[in-house]
Each structure stands twice: as structure tokens, then as C-alpha cells.
Amino acid sequence: MVTYYWYRFSDQPAMLNADLNAEEREQVQFRVKKLHRTGAKDRIYLTPPDAGTIAQIDPALILTPPCGMEAGYVPIATRLE
């Protein structure tokens, strides 16, 4: 079982330890929120690799954000049992 919490992107622990000031974190938050609102799931953002294979994602790992947290929030795993 995995326990996770939804954080604003700029308030997640990694961002709080990224040596950014509050204004810089808010700029990042603005960009992430815009990306979440305008990004399409079926759009190709990176060209496929020239060698190797692309990793597959287990569909069970895809989460649906709670109401009101669809843009600008990310799930952060805090416990694994």
C-alpha cells in the first residue's frame, strides 16, 4: 500500500529544498499550472529515442487528482507498506 498526499507543485519537499526563493517558486508554480491546463495526454512532447525502448507505466500508478487539484498539484508518496 502506498500513502500519498497532494502538494502544490512548488510546495513539495523537493522544491522547498531547491534553493529557490518564494518568488521563483511561484513562477514555477504558474508554469506548472499552465502546463497542466493546456497539456494534452496524447501529445508527443519528446521525440522517441534512437535506441532502446520506452518504459511502460503501470496504469494502476496513474492517479486522478481530487476536485480542485487538477492543475498545479502533484501526488507525493510518503509511505510504502
PDB file of N, CA, C and O in Angstrom:
ATOM      1  N   MET A   1       0.845  -1.168   0.000  1.00  0.00           N
ATOM      2  CA  MET A   1       0.000   0.000   0.000  1.00  0.00           C
ATOM      3  C   MET A   1       0.897   1.239   0.000  1.00  0.00           C
ATOM      4  O   MET A   1       1.885   1.315   0.730  1.00  0.00           O
ATOM      5  N   VAL A   2       0.526   2.195  -0.831  1.00  0.00           N
ATOM      6  CA  VAL A   2       1.264   3.452  -0.918  1.00  0.00           C
ATOM      7  C   VAL A   2       0.372   4.565  -0.380  1.00  0.00           C
ATOM      8  O   VAL A   2      -0.783   4.702  -0.783  1.00  0.00           O
ATOM      9  N   THR A   3       0.921   5.350   0.530  1.00  0.00           N
ATOM     10  CA  THR A   3       0.222   6.518   1.048  1.00  0.00           C
ATOM     11  C   THR A   3       0.834   7.743   0.380  1.00  0.00           C
ATOM     12  O   THR A   3       2.055   7.891   0.326  1.00  0.00           O
ATOM     13  N   TYR A   4      -0.019   8.608  -0.121  1.00  0.00           N
ATOM     14  CA  TYR A   4       0.493   9.818  -0.758  1.00  0.00           C
ATOM     15  C   TYR A   4      -0.404  10.991  -0.408  1.00  0.00           C
ATOM     16  O   TYR A   4      -1.555  10.821  -0.007  1.00  0.00           O
ATOM     17  N   TYR A   5       0.152  12.189  -0.570  1.00  0.00           N
ATOM     18  CA  TYR A   5      -0.569  13.435  -0.340  1.00  0.00           C
ATOM     19  C   TYR A   5      -0.402  14.300  -1.575  1.00  0.00           C
ATOM     20  O   TYR A   5       0.605  14.201  -2.276  1.00  0.00           O
ATOM     21  N   TRP A   6      -1.376  15.140  -1.842  1.00  0.00           N
ATOM     22  CA  TRP A   6      -1.310  16.075  -2.962  1.00  0.00           C
ATOM     23  C   TRP A   6      -0.705  17.385  -2.468  1.00  0.00           C
ATOM     24  O   TRP A   6      -1.178  17.977  -1.498  1.00  0.00           O
ATOM     25  N   TYR A   7       0.345  17.825  -3.151  1.00  0.00           N
ATOM     26  CA  TYR A   7       1.028  19.075  -2.835  1.00  0.00           C
ATOM     27  C   TYR A   7       0.916  20.021  -4.016  1.00  0.00           C
ATOM     28  O   TYR A   7       0.885  19.592  -5.169  1.00  0.00           O
ATOM     29  N   ARG A   8       0.854  21.322  -3.715  1.00  0.00           N
ATOM     30  CA  ARG A   8       1.082  22.270  -4.802  1.00  0.00           C
ATOM     31  C   ARG A   8       2.492  21.967  -5.304  1.00  0.00           C
ATOM     32  O   ARG A   8       3.386  21.685  -4.506  1.00  0.00           O
ATOM     33  N   PHE A   9       2.695  22.023  -6.599  1.00  0.00           N
ATOM     34  CA  PHE A   9       3.994  21.652  -7.160  1.00  0.00           C
ATOM     35  C   PHE A   9       5.132  22.391  -6.467  1.00  0.00           C
ATOM     36  O   PHE A   9       6.146  21.787  -6.116  1.00  0.00           O
ATOM     37  N   SER A  10       4.968  23.684  -6.273  1.00  0.00           N
ATOM     38  CA  SER A  10       6.063  24.479  -5.691  1.00  0.00           C
ATOM     39  C   SER A  10       6.221  24.291  -4.187  1.00  0.00           C
ATOM     40  O   SER A  10       7.198  24.765  -3.608  1.00  0.00           O
ATOM     41  N   ASP A  11       5.277  23.607  -3.544  1.00  0.00           N
ATOM     42  CA  ASP A  11       5.369  23.359  -2.102  1.00  0.00           C
ATOM     43  C   ASP A  11       5.790  21.939  -1.755  1.00  0.00           C
ATOM     44  O   ASP A  11       5.867  21.587  -0.577  1.00  0.00           O
ATOM     45  N   GLN A  12       6.063  21.119  -2.765  1.00  0.00           N
ATOM     46  CA  GLN A  12       6.506  19.757  -2.468  1.00  0.00           C
ATOM     47  C   GLN A  12       7.903  19.813  -1.852  1.00  0.00           C
ATOM     48  O   GLN A  12       8.652  20.756  -2.110  1.00  0.00           O
ATOM     49  N   PRO A  13       8.259  18.829  -1.054  1.00  0.00           N
ATOM     50  CA  PRO A  13       9.548  18.863  -0.346  1.00  0.00           C
ATOM     51  C   PRO A  13      10.766  19.124  -1.242  1.00  0.00           C
ATOM     52  O   PRO A  13      11.660  19.877  -0.857  1.00  0.00           O
ATOM     53  N   ALA A  14      10.811  18.519  -2.414  1.00  0.00           N
ATOM     54  CA  ALA A  14      11.972  18.719  -3.295  1.00  0.00           C
ATOM     55  C   ALA A  14      12.102  20.177  -3.728  1.00  0.00           C
ATOM     56  O   ALA A  14      13.215  20.692  -3.834  1.00  0.00           O
ATOM     57  N   MET A  15      10.983  20.840  -3.976  1.00  0.00           N
ATOM     58  CA  MET A  15      11.036  22.243  -4.388  1.00  0.00           C
ATOM     59  C   MET A  15      11.400  23.155  -3.213  1.00  0.00           C
ATOM     60  O   MET A  15      12.072  24.170  -3.397  1.00  0.00           O
ATOM     61  N   LEU A  16      10.959  22.796  -2.017  1.00  0.00           N
ATOM     62  CA  LEU A  16      11.301  23.600  -0.849  1.00  0.00           C
ATOM     63  C   LEU A  16      12.793  23.520  -0.537  1.00  0.00           C
ATOM     64  O   LEU A  16      13.342  24.410   0.112  1.00  0.00           O
ATOM     65  N   ASN A  17      13.445  22.461  -0.995  1.00  0.00           N
ATOM     66  CA  ASN A  17      14.887  22.281  -0.772  1.00  0.00           C
ATOM     67  C   ASN A  17      15.703  22.595  -2.019  1.00  0.00           C
ATOM     68  O   ASN A  17      16.875  22.224  -2.090  1.00  0.00           O
ATOM     69  N   ALA A  18      15.117  23.267  -2.998  1.00  0.00           N
ATOM     70  CA  ALA A  18      15.787  23.511  -4.281  1.00  0.00           C
ATOM     71  C   ALA A  18      16.526  24.842  -4.342  1.00  0.00           C
ATOM     72  O   ALA A  18      16.926  25.270  -5.425  1.00  0.00           O
ATOM     73  N   ASP A  19      16.713  25.496  -3.221  1.00  0.00           N
ATOM     74  CA  ASP A  19      17.438  26.771  -3.166  1.00  0.00           C
ATOM     75  C   ASP A  19      16.796  27.841  -4.054  1.00  0.00           C
ATOM     76  O   ASP A  19      17.490  28.606  -4.723  1.00  0.00           O
ATOM     77  N   LEU A  20      15.457  27.880  -4.047  1.00  0.00           N
ATOM     78  CA  LEU A  20      14.715  28.910  -4.762  1.00  0.00           C
ATOM     79  C   LEU A  20      14.023  29.799  -3.735  1.00  0.00           C
ATOM     80  O   LEU A  20      13.601  29.326  -2.680  1.00  0.00           O
ATOM     81  N   ASN A  21      13.909  31.078  -4.046  1.00  0.00           N
ATOM     82  CA  ASN A  21      13.156  31.938  -3.128  1.00  0.00           C
ATOM     83  C   ASN A  21      11.670  31.807  -3.445  1.00  0.00           C
ATOM     84  O   ASN A  21      11.294  31.157  -4.420  1.00  0.00           O
ATOM     85  N   ALA A  22      10.831  32.422  -2.624  1.00  0.00           N
ATOM     86  CA  ALA A  22       9.378  32.286  -2.772  1.00  0.00           C
ATOM     87  C   ALA A  22       8.902  32.779  -4.131  1.00  0.00           C
ATOM     88  O   ALA A  22       8.021  32.162  -4.730  1.00  0.00           O
ATOM     89  N   GLU A  23       9.457  33.864  -4.627  1.00  0.00           N
ATOM     90  CA  GLU A  23       9.044  34.394  -5.934  1.00  0.00           C
ATOM     91  C   GLU A  23       9.405  33.416  -7.058  1.00  0.00           C
ATOM     92  O   GLU A  23       8.604  33.196  -7.967  1.00  0.00           O
ATOM     93  N   GLU A  24      10.590  32.837  -7.002  1.00  0.00           N
ATOM     94  CA  GLU A  24      10.995  31.866  -8.024  1.00  0.00           C
ATOM     95  C   GLU A  24      10.096  30.630  -7.990  1.00  0.00           C
ATOM     96  O   GLU A  24       9.713  30.107  -9.037  1.00  0.00           O
ATOM     97  N   ARG A  25       9.763  30.168  -6.787  1.00  0.00           N
ATOM     98  CA  ARG A  25       8.869  29.009  -6.684  1.00  0.00           C
ATOM     99  C   ARG A  25       7.493  29.324  -7.247  1.00  0.00           C
ATOM    100  O   ARG A  25       6.877  28.465  -7.879  1.00  0.00           O
ATOM    101  N   GLU A  26       6.996  30.539  -7.031  1.00  0.00           N
ATOM    102  CA  GLU A  26       5.692  30.925  -7.572  1.00  0.00           C
ATOM    103  C   GLU A  26       5.726  31.006  -9.097  1.00  0.00           C
ATOM    104  O   GLU A  26       4.729  30.703  -9.752  1.00  0.00           O
ATOM    105  N   GLN A  27       6.854  31.409  -9.664  1.00  0.00           N
ATOM    106  CA  GLN A  27       6.987  31.406 -11.126  1.00  0.00           C
ATOM    107  C   GLN A  27       6.898  29.981 -11.663  1.00  0.00           C
ATOM    108  O   GLN A  27       6.247  29.728 -12.677  1.00  0.00           O
ATOM    109  N   VAL A  28       7.557  29.060 -10.977  1.00  0.00           N
ATOM    110  CA  VAL A  28       7.483  27.650 -11.369  1.00  0.00           C
ATOM    111  C   VAL A  28       6.046  27.149 -11.228  1.00  0.00           C
ATOM    112  O   VAL A  28       5.539  26.459 -12.112  1.00  0.00           O
ATOM    113  N   GLN A  29       5.393  27.492 -10.124  1.00  0.00           N
ATOM    114  CA  GLN A  29       4.012  27.073  -9.893  1.00  0.00           C
ATOM    115  C   GLN A  29       3.106  27.559 -11.026  1.00  0.00           C
ATOM    116  O   GLN A  29       2.261  26.807 -11.512  1.00  0.00           O
ATOM    117  N   PHE A  30       3.277  28.803 -11.444  1.00  0.00           N
ATOM    118  CA  PHE A  30       2.481  29.363 -12.530  1.00  0.00           C
ATOM    119  C   PHE A  30       2.672  28.551 -13.812  1.00  0.00           C
ATOM    120  O   PHE A  30       1.701  28.246 -14.505  1.00  0.00           O
ATOM    121  N   ARG A  31       3.910  28.205 -14.123  1.00  0.00           N
ATOM    122  CA  ARG A  31       4.201  27.444 -15.350  1.00  0.00           C
ATOM    123  C   ARG A  31       3.633  26.028 -15.281  1.00  0.00           C
ATOM    124  O   ARG A  31       3.085  25.531 -16.265  1.00  0.00           O
ATOM    125  N   VAL A  32       3.760  25.381 -14.134  1.00  0.00           N
ATOM    126  CA  VAL A  32       3.242  24.017 -13.987  1.00  0.00           C
ATOM    127  C   VAL A  32       1.726  24.022 -14.102  1.00  0.00           C
ATOM    128  O   VAL A  32       1.148  23.145 -14.744  1.00  0.00           O
ATOM    129  N   LYS A  33       1.087  24.996 -13.491  1.00  0.00           N
ATOM    130  CA  LYS A  33      -0.367  25.099 -13.573  1.00  0.00           C
ATOM    131  C   LYS A  33      -0.810  25.294 -15.021  1.00  0.00           C
ATOM    132  O   LYS A  33      -1.781  24.680 -15.462  1.00  0.00           O
ATOM    133  N   LYS A  34      -0.112  26.131 -15.748  1.00  0.00           N
ATOM    134  CA  LYS A  34      -0.416  26.357 -17.165  1.00  0.00           C
ATOM    135  C   LYS A  34      -0.215  25.076 -17.972  1.00  0.00           C
ATOM    136  O   LYS A  34      -1.034  24.747 -18.829  1.00  0.00           O
ATOM    137  N   LEU A  35       0.871  24.355 -17.702  1.00  0.00           N
ATOM    138  CA  LEU A  35       1.136  23.096 -18.396  1.00  0.00           C
ATOM    139  C   LEU A  35       0.035  22.080 -18.118  1.00  0.00           C
ATOM    140  O   LEU A  35      -0.437  21.408 -19.035  1.00  0.00           O
ATOM    141  N   HIS A  36      -0.375  21.964 -16.856  1.00  0.00           N
ATOM    142  CA  HIS A  36      -1.443  21.023 -16.503  1.00  0.00           C
ATOM    143  C   HIS A  36      -2.756  21.369 -17.209  1.00  0.00           C
ATOM    144  O   HIS A  36      -3.510  20.474 -17.591  1.00  0.00           O
ATOM    145  N   ARG A  37      -3.029  22.649 -17.381  1.00  0.00           N
ATOM    146  CA  ARG A  37      -4.286  23.070 -18.009  1.00  0.00           C
ATOM    147  C   ARG A  37      -4.266  22.929 -19.531  1.00  0.00           C
ATOM    148  O   ARG A  37      -5.302  22.669 -20.143  1.00  0.00           O
ATOM    149  N   THR A  38      -3.104  23.099 -20.137  1.00  0.00           N
ATOM    150  CA  THR A  38      -3.041  23.114 -21.603  1.00  0.00           C
ATOM    151  C   THR A  38      -2.411  21.863 -22.203  1.00  0.00           C
ATOM    152  O   THR A  38      -2.539  21.630 -23.405  1.00  0.00           O
ATOM    153  N   GLY A  39      -1.742  21.062 -21.399  1.00  0.00           N
ATOM    154  CA  GLY A  39      -1.077  19.868 -21.913  1.00  0.00           C
ATOM    155  C   GLY A  39      -2.082  18.787 -22.286  1.00  0.00           C
ATOM    156  O   GLY A  39      -3.073  18.578 -21.586  1.00  0.00           O
ATOM    157  N   ALA A  40      -1.823  18.113 -23.376  1.00  0.00           N
ATOM    158  CA  ALA A  40      -2.699  17.029 -23.828  1.00  0.00           C
ATOM    159  C   ALA A  40      -2.035  15.690 -23.553  1.00  0.00           C
ATOM    160  O   ALA A  40      -0.836  15.524 -23.778  1.00  0.00           O
ATOM    161  N   LYS A  41      -2.824  14.731 -23.063  1.00  0.00           N
ATOM    162  CA  LYS A  41      -2.272  13.413 -22.735  1.00  0.00           C
ATOM    163  C   LYS A  41      -1.769  12.678 -23.968  1.00  0.00           C
ATOM    164  O   LYS A  41      -0.829  11.890 -23.867  1.00  0.00           O
ATOM    165  N   ASP A  42      -2.368  12.916 -25.124  1.00  0.00           N
ATOM    166  CA  ASP A  42      -1.991  12.186 -26.325  1.00  0.00           C
ATOM    167  C   ASP A  42      -0.955  12.916 -27.183  1.00  0.00           C
ATOM    168  O   ASP A  42      -0.598  12.435 -28.259  1.00  0.00           O
ATOM    169  N   ARG A  43      -0.478  14.050 -26.730  1.00  0.00           N
ATOM    170  CA  ARG A  43       0.535  14.805 -27.474  1.00  0.00           C
ATOM    171  C   ARG A  43       1.918  14.212 -27.232  1.00  0.00           C
ATOM    172  O   ARG A  43       2.223  13.769 -26.125  1.00  0.00           O
ATOM    173  N   ILE A  44       2.741  14.204 -28.252  1.00  0.00           N
ATOM    174  CA  ILE A  44       4.125  13.733 -28.124  1.00  0.00           C
ATOM    175  C   ILE A  44       4.990  14.947 -27.788  1.00  0.00           C
ATOM    176  O   ILE A  44       5.128  15.858 -28.604  1.00  0.00           O
ATOM    177  N   TYR A  45       5.570  14.959 -26.587  1.00  0.00           N
ATOM    178  CA  TYR A  45       6.366  16.097 -26.120  1.00  0.00           C
ATOM    179  C   TYR A  45       7.855  15.924 -26.410  1.00  0.00           C
ATOM    180  O   TYR A  45       8.570  16.911 -26.585  1.00  0.00           O
ATOM    181  N   LEU A  46       8.322  14.693 -26.463  1.00  0.00           N
ATOM    182  CA  LEU A  46       9.728  14.405 -26.755  1.00  0.00           C
ATOM    183  C   LEU A  46       9.789  13.434 -27.925  1.00  0.00           C
ATOM    184  O   LEU A  46       8.928  12.566 -28.064  1.00  0.00           O
ATOM    185  N   THR A  47      10.793  13.581 -28.753  1.00  0.00           N
ATOM    186  CA  THR A  47      10.948  12.631 -29.853  1.00  0.00           C
ATOM    187  C   THR A  47      11.347  11.273 -29.280  1.00  0.00           C
ATOM    188  O   THR A  47      12.060  11.204 -28.280  1.00  0.00           O
ATOM    189  N   PRO A  48      10.888  10.197 -29.912  1.00  0.00           N
ATOM    190  CA  PRO A  48      11.250   8.860 -29.433  1.00  0.00           C
ATOM    191  C   PRO A  48      12.772   8.654 -29.474  1.00  0.00           C
ATOM    192  O   PRO A  48      13.456   9.253 -30.304  1.00  0.00           O
ATOM    193  N   PRO A  49      13.296   7.815 -28.585  1.00  0.00           N
ATOM    194  CA  PRO A  49      14.749   7.577 -28.570  1.00  0.00           C
ATOM    195  C   PRO A  49      15.205   6.854 -29.839  1.00  0.00           C
ATOM    196  O   PRO A  49      14.434   6.123 -30.461  1.00  0.00           O
ATOM    197  N   ASP A  50      16.469   7.069 -30.211  1.00  0.00           N
ATOM    198  CA  ASP A  50      17.049   6.390 -31.376  1.00  0.00           C
ATOM    199  C   ASP A  50      17.419   4.952 -31.054  1.00  0.00           C
ATOM    200  O   ASP A  50      17.533   4.125 -31.959  1.00  0.00           O
ATOM    201  N   ALA A  51      17.607   4.648 -29.793  1.00  0.00           N
ATOM    202  CA  ALA A  51      17.994   3.299 -29.380  1.00  0.00           C
ATOM    203  C   ALA A  51      17.231   2.925 -28.120  1.00  0.00           C
ATOM    204  O   ALA A  51      16.769   3.795 -27.382  1.00  0.00           O
ATOM    205  N   GLY A  52      17.103   1.635 -27.880  1.00  0.00           N
ATOM    206  CA  GLY A  52      16.433   1.158 -26.676  1.00  0.00           C
ATOM    207  C   GLY A  52      14.925   1.191 -26.826  1.00  0.00           C
ATOM    208  O   GLY A  52      14.394   1.371 -27.922  1.00  0.00           O
ATOM    209  N   THR A  53      14.253   1.015 -25.715  1.00  0.00           N
ATOM    210  CA  THR A  53      12.796   1.015 -25.723  1.00  0.00           C
ATOM    211  C   THR A  53      12.264   2.004 -24.692  1.00  0.00           C
ATOM    212  O   THR A  53      12.952   2.359 -23.736  1.00  0.00           O
ATOM    213  N   ILE A  54      11.054   2.429 -24.902  1.00  0.00           N
ATOM    214  CA  ILE A  54      10.410   3.358 -23.979  1.00  0.00           C
ATOM    215  C   ILE A  54       9.802   2.561 -22.835  1.00  0.00           C
ATOM    216  O   ILE A  54       9.188   1.516 -23.052  1.00  0.00           O
ATOM    217  N   ALA A  55       9.974   3.053 -21.635  1.00  0.00           N
ATOM    218  CA  ALA A  55       9.416   2.383 -20.456  1.00  0.00           C
ATOM    219  C   ALA A  55       7.893   2.410 -20.498  1.00  0.00           C
ATOM    220  O   ALA A  55       7.286   3.338 -21.033  1.00  0.00           O
ATOM    221  N   GLN A  56       7.303   1.396 -19.934  1.00  0.00           N
ATOM    222  CA  GLN A  56       5.852   1.324 -19.824  1.00  0.00           C
ATOM    223  C   GLN A  56       5.455   1.736 -18.407  1.00  0.00           C
ATOM    224  O   GLN A  56       6.168   1.450 -17.445  1.00  0.00           O
ATOM    225  N   ILE A  57       4.322   2.404 -18.291  1.00  0.00           N
ATOM    226  CA  ILE A  57       3.820   2.823 -16.978  1.00  0.00           C
ATOM    227  C   ILE A  57       2.639   1.937 -16.614  1.00  0.00           C
ATOM    228  O   ILE A  57       1.707   1.767 -17.401  1.00  0.00           O
ATOM    229  N   ASP A  58       2.690   1.379 -15.419  1.00  0.00           N
ATOM    230  CA  ASP A  58       1.586   0.564 -14.919  1.00  0.00           C
ATOM    231  C   ASP A  58       0.365   1.465 -14.765  1.00  0.00           C
ATOM    232  O   ASP A  58       0.430   2.451 -14.031  1.00  0.00           O
ATOM    233  N   PRO A  59      -0.738   1.162 -15.429  1.00  0.00           N
ATOM    234  CA  PRO A  59      -1.931   2.014 -15.332  1.00  0.00           C
ATOM    235  C   PRO A  59      -2.412   2.217 -13.892  1.00  0.00           C
ATOM    236  O   PRO A  59      -3.062   3.222 -13.603  1.00  0.00           O
ATOM    237  N   ALA A  60      -2.109   1.291 -12.991  1.00  0.00           N
ATOM    238  CA  ALA A  60      -2.516   1.447 -11.591  1.00  0.00           C
ATOM    239  C   ALA A  60      -1.803   2.621 -10.926  1.00  0.00           C
ATOM    240  O   ALA A  60      -2.236   3.094  -9.876  1.00  0.00           O
ATOM    241  N   LEU A  61      -0.716   3.090 -11.529  1.00  0.00           N
ATOM    242  CA  LEU A  61       0.033   4.207 -10.958  1.00  0.00           C
ATOM    243  C   LEU A  61      -0.485   5.567 -11.411  1.00  0.00           C
ATOM    244  O   LEU A  61      -0.041   6.601 -10.910  1.00  0.00           O
ATOM    245  N   ILE A  62      -1.419   5.571 -12.354  1.00  0.00           N
ATOM    246  CA  ILE A  62      -1.993   6.828 -12.838  1.00  0.00           C
ATOM    247  C   ILE A  62      -3.111   7.239 -11.883  1.00  0.00           C
ATOM    248  O   ILE A  62      -4.078   6.503 -11.689  1.00  0.00           O
ATOM    249  N   LEU A  63      -2.968   8.405 -11.299  1.00  0.00           N
ATOM    250  CA  LEU A  63      -3.921   8.882 -10.293  1.00  0.00           C
ATOM    251  C   LEU A  63      -4.819   9.970 -10.867  1.00  0.00           C
ATOM    252  O   LEU A  63      -4.416  10.719 -11.757  1.00  0.00           O
ATOM    253  N   THR A  64      -6.006  10.046 -10.360  1.00  0.00           N
ATOM    254  CA  THR A  64      -6.929  11.125 -10.694  1.00  0.00           C
ATOM    255  C   THR A  64      -6.899  12.129  -9.553  1.00  0.00           C
ATOM    256  O   THR A  64      -7.182  11.776  -8.409  1.00  0.00           O
ATOM    257  N   PRO A  65      -6.562  13.368  -9.850  1.00  0.00           N
ATOM    258  CA  PRO A  65      -6.485  14.367  -8.783  1.00  0.00           C
ATOM    259  C   PRO A  65      -7.845  14.618  -8.143  1.00  0.00           C
ATOM    260  O   PRO A  65      -8.879  14.507  -8.802  1.00  0.00           O
ATOM    261  N   PRO A  66      -7.839  14.957  -6.860  1.00  0.00           N
ATOM    262  CA  PRO A  66      -9.088  15.342  -6.200  1.00  0.00           C
ATOM    263  C   PRO A  66      -9.642  16.623  -6.836  1.00  0.00           C
ATOM    264  O   PRO A  66      -8.901  17.393  -7.447  1.00  0.00           O
ATOM    265  N   CYS A  67     -10.912  16.831  -6.689  1.00  0.00           N
ATOM    266  CA  CYS A  67     -11.567  18.026  -7.214  1.00  0.00           C
ATOM    267  C   CYS A  67     -10.855  19.281  -6.698  1.00  0.00           C
ATOM    268  O   CYS A  67     -10.608  19.413  -5.499  1.00  0.00           O
ATOM    269  N   GLY A  68     -10.535  20.183  -7.598  1.00  0.00           N
ATOM    270  CA  GLY A  68      -9.848  21.414  -7.231  1.00  0.00           C
ATOM    271  C   GLY A  68      -8.334  21.318  -7.294  1.00  0.00           C
ATOM    272  O   GLY A  68      -7.645  22.329  -7.164  1.00  0.00           O
ATOM    273  N   MET A  69      -7.804  20.104  -7.494  1.00  0.00           N
ATOM    274  CA  MET A  69      -6.351  19.920  -7.547  1.00  0.00           C
ATOM    275  C   MET A  69      -5.905  19.381  -8.908  1.00  0.00           C
ATOM    276  O   MET A  69      -4.856  18.744  -9.013  1.00  0.00           O
ATOM    277  N   GLU A  70      -6.693  19.634  -9.933  1.00  0.00           N
ATOM    278  CA  GLU A  70      -6.380  19.119 -11.264  1.00  0.00           C
ATOM    279  C   GLU A  70      -5.199  19.838 -11.907  1.00  0.00           C
ATOM    280  O   GLU A  70      -4.502  19.250 -12.733  1.00  0.00           O
ATOM    281  N   ALA A  71      -4.964  21.076 -11.552  1.00  0.00           N
ATOM    282  CA  ALA A  71      -3.875  21.850 -12.154  1.00  0.00           C
ATOM    283  C   ALA A  71      -2.991  22.432 -11.061  1.00  0.00           C
ATOM    284  O   ALA A  71      -3.471  23.108 -10.151  1.00  0.00           O
ATOM    285  N   GLY A  72      -1.700  22.163 -11.161  1.00  0.00           N
ATOM    286  CA  GLY A  72      -0.740  22.743 -10.232  1.00  0.00           C
ATOM    287  C   GLY A  72      -0.412  21.890  -9.026  1.00  0.00           C
ATOM    288  O   GLY A  72       0.381  22.301  -8.179  1.00  0.00           O
ATOM    289  N   TYR A  73      -1.010  20.701  -8.928  1.00  0.00           N
ATOM    290  CA  TYR A  73      -0.775  19.806  -7.793  1.00  0.00           C
ATOM    291  C   TYR A  73      -0.173  18.482  -8.273  1.00  0.00           C
ATOM    292  O   TYR A  73      -0.426  18.038  -9.393  1.00  0.00           O
ATOM    293  N   VAL A  74       0.619  17.871  -7.412  1.00  0.00           N
ATOM    294  CA  VAL A  74       1.229  16.576  -7.726  1.00  0.00           C
ATOM    295  C   VAL A  74       1.122  15.650  -6.512  1.00  0.00           C
ATOM    296  O   VAL A  74       1.173  16.105  -5.369  1.00  0.00           O
ATOM    297  N   PRO A  75       0.974  14.348  -6.771  1.00  0.00           N
ATOM    298  CA  PRO A  75       0.954  13.404  -5.637  1.00  0.00           C
ATOM    299  C   PRO A  75       2.380  13.088  -5.210  1.00  0.00           C
ATOM    300  O   PRO A  75       3.252  12.852  -6.046  1.00  0.00           O
ATOM    301  N   ILE A  76       2.608  13.086  -3.910  1.00  0.00           N
ATOM    302  CA  ILE A  76       3.921  12.744  -3.357  1.00  0.00           C
ATOM    303  C   ILE A  76       3.731  11.558  -2.417  1.00  0.00           C
ATOM    304  O   ILE A  76       2.996  11.650  -1.433  1.00  0.00           O
ATOM    305  N   ALA A  77       4.396  10.445  -2.723  1.00  0.00           N
ATOM    306  CA  ALA A  77       4.334   9.266  -1.871  1.00  0.00           C
ATOM    307  C   ALA A  77       5.070   9.538  -0.566  1.00  0.00           C
ATOM    308  O   ALA A  77       6.201  10.024  -0.572  1.00  0.00           O
ATOM    309  N   THR A  78       4.424   9.223   0.547  1.00  0.00           N
ATOM    310  CA  THR A  78       5.030   9.483   1.853  1.00  0.00           C
ATOM    311  C   THR A  78       5.234   8.205   2.672  1.00  0.00           C
ATOM    312  O   THR A  78       5.909   8.224   3.701  1.00  0.00           O
ATOM    313  N   ARG A  79       4.653   7.105   2.214  1.00  0.00           N
ATOM    314  CA  ARG A  79       4.773   5.857   2.966  1.00  0.00           C
ATOM    315  C   ARG A  79       4.523   4.668   2.039  1.00  0.00           C
ATOM    316  O   ARG A  79       3.681   4.739   1.143  1.00  0.00           O
ATOM    317  N   LEU A  80       5.241   3.601   2.256  1.00  0.00           N
ATOM    318  CA  LEU A  80       5.081   2.382   1.485  1.00  0.00           C
ATOM    319  C   LEU A  80       5.047   1.210   2.452  1.00  0.00           C
ATOM    320  O   LEU A  80       5.955   1.042   3.265  1.00  0.00           O
ATOM    321  N   GLU A  81       3.981   0.388   2.362  1.00  0.00           N
ATOM    322  CA  GLU A  81       3.853  -0.775   3.239  1.00  0.00           C
ATOM    323  C   GLU A  81       3.822  -2.029   2.388  1.00  0.00           C
ATOM    324  O   GLU A  81       3.719  -3.134   2.920  1.00  0.00           O
TER     325      GLU A  81
END
